[in-house]
Amino acid sequence: MIIFYDGNCPLCNHEMQLLKKHDKNNQINLEDLNAADFVNRYPEINVQHAMSILHAKTESGHMIYGLD
């Protein structure tokens, strides 16, 4: 699973790092929406929308919005 998050947000960054710490099987990849090449690598993700509600993408390509 890929979780897209705002790496410039201290709270978001902290929460994602805590989540990753508990990811013992390394099944979660974190992608910073602010990365210079983000739009080139993930053109299907609307950055504005992803900044307002958390987005995730499963291994099968299914999008999940608003994770608990």
N, C-alpha and C positions, 0 to 999 in steps of 0.2 A: 504494500500500500504506500502511496505517496501522499503526504500531507503538505499542502501549500500554506505558507504562513508569512506574516509580516515580520521579517527579521529586524526591522528598525524599531519595533515596538518592544520595550523591555519586558512587559508582562507576557506578551505572546512568545517571545524568545525563551523566557524562563520556563513557561509551561511546556513548550515543545522539547526543551532539553530534559525536563523531568520525565516527560512521556518516553523519550528515547532511552533514558536511563533504565526504565522498566522493560524495555524491548529486548529481552534476553535472547530471543531467536532472530534478532536483526530483520524483522519483517516490515519495519516502518522506515521509509526514506523521507527526509525532510527537504523541502524545496523552498528557498527564500524567494518571495515574490519580487524582491528588489534586486535580485541578481542581474548583472548587466546583460547576460544572454538568456534570461528567462523567457522572453517573448519569442525568441528564435527556437528555443527547445520545447516550449509548450504553447504554441499559437492558439490552441483550442481553449485556453484558460483566459477568461476576461479578468484582468488584474484588478480593475475597479470593483467588480463584484466579489472577487476573492478577498479583497481587503475588508469588505463589509460583512461577509459570512464565510466561515471556514470551509474550505474545499478539500476533498480527498479523492483520490483515484485508486480503485482497486486493481489488482493484477489483471483482471479481465477487461479493464478499461471503463468500468461502471463508475460514474461520478456520485459522490456522496456530499451533501451540503449540510452544514450546521451540525458538526459533531458534538456529542455530549461530552 
